């Protein structure tokens, strides 16, 4: 009887560990919240950063609305690529993020580069929101725009 109970307990503990581990991984790609634009670093070509700072960008399931991107349940999808911090900053595509290196790496070993797309419809053109970067803290995000990067903070932080 004790052998059966021990085997059952071990099996249950293994399941809990596996579920707990995968739940942590699932959180890593966190984007669904409302983000507040807090600063702009870099060269503004046409945008007036002071008009964007303080605005919000919201993602909720298939819906998005905000300063940079909107998709009103018109076929929104998203994917992300995981980078170790050093690999991200060595990638020439992400050179504009270099001045924010310390902020982006704070409390995080990995960065997540998201590509969000909206299929659109007859009235709304397809659109892409890329690259938007988050880290493991789930509190900060960065969006490459023109010659610089907008920083965002998750509301409630």
Secondary structure, DSSP 8 states (H G I E B T S, - for coil): -HHHHHHHHHHHHHHHHHHHHHHHHHHTT---SEEEEEEEEEE-SS--HHHHTT-EEEEETTEEEESS--EESSSEEEEEEEEEHHHHHHSGGGGGGGGGHHHHHTT-SEEEEEEEEE---SSS--EEEEEEEEETTSSEEEEEETEEEEEEEETT-
